Amino acid sequence: YGVYHGPKGLKEIALRIHLLAVELEKGLKELGFDQLNNGYFDTLNINVADINMDNLRSIAETNHVNFHYSGNHVSISLDETTLAEDVIAILDIF
């Protein structure tokens, strides 16, 4: 993977992933959710204490989206396959 993309390609991929994570965080904040990580690259930890977790999980699963659920938090990780449309789909779930 690294040899195929090279240093410049890897940096471009990493930057795109992080920018999508930043956009996701902005969208979630606009919806009233707090992102709890002090710093992040591709994974957001969202406080969802004020919503029904079972409802969120059901909607996510119906839309074939997998989050990590832990207590009152949902973690969302993005990767090189994530598209802007995926970020919009995640925001629609919330």
C-alpha positions in Angstrom: 0.0 0.0 0.0 2.7 2.4 1.0 5.0 1.5 -1.9 2.0 1.8 -4.4 1.0 5.3 -3.2 4.4 6.6 -2.2 5.0 9.3 0.4 3.0 12.0 -1.4 0.1 9.7 -2.0 -0.1 8.6 1.6 0.0 12.2 2.8 -2.9 13.1 0.4 -4.9 10.1 1.6 -4.3 11.0 5.2 -5.2 14.6 4.7 -8.5 13.7 2.9 -9.4 11.3 5.8 -8.7 13.9 8.4 -10.6 16.6 6.5 -13.6 14.3 6.3 -13.4 13.7 10.1 -13.3 17.5 10.6 -16.4 17.9 8.5 -18.1 15.2 10.4 -17.2 16.8 13.7 -18.6 20.1 12.5 -21.8 18.6 11.3 -22.3 16.7 14.6 -21.7 19.9 16.6 -24.3 21.6 14.5 -26.7 18.8 15.5 -25.9 19.4 19.1 -23.4 16.6 19.8 -20.1 17.0 21.5 -16.9 15.3 20.2 -14.9 14.3 23.2 -11.4 13.7 21.9 -8.9 16.5 22.6 -7.1 15.6 19.3 -7.9 13.2 16.6 -7.0 12.0 13.1 -9.7 9.7 11.8 -11.8 8.7 14.9 -14.4 10.7 16.7 -15.8 9.9 20.1 -19.3 11.4 20.4 -21.3 12.0 23.6 -24.8 10.6 22.9 -26.1 10.6 26.5 -29.1 12.7 25.5 -30.5 10.3 22.9 -31.8 6.8 22.8 -28.8 4.5 22.0 -31.0 1.6 20.9 -32.8 3.9 18.4 -29.5 5.2 17.1 -28.1 1.7 16.7 -31.3 0.5 14.9 -31.1 3.4 12.4 -27.4 2.9 11.8 -27.8 -0.8 11.2 -30.8 -0.3 8.9 -28.4 2.0 6.9 -25.6 -0.6 7.0 -23.4 1.7 9.1 -21.3 0.3 11.9 -20.4 2.4 14.9 -18.6 1.4 18.2 -21.0 1.8 21.1 -19.7 2.2 24.7 -21.8 3.6 27.5 -23.0 7.0 26.5 -20.5 7.3 23.7 -20.3 6.4 20.0 -17.0 6.1 18.2 -16.8 6.7 14.5 -13.7 5.9 12.5 -13.2 7.0 8.9 -10.7 5.5 6.4 -9.4 5.8 2.9 -12.7 4.3 1.5 -14.8 7.0 3.2 -16.5 9.5 0.8 -18.2 12.8 1.5 -21.5 11.0 0.8 -20.7 8.7 3.8 -20.2 11.7 6.1 -23.6 13.0 4.9 -25.2 9.5 5.6 -23.7 9.4 9.1 -25.1 12.9 9.8 -28.5 11.8 8.5 -28.4 8.9 11.0 -27.8 11.3 13.9 
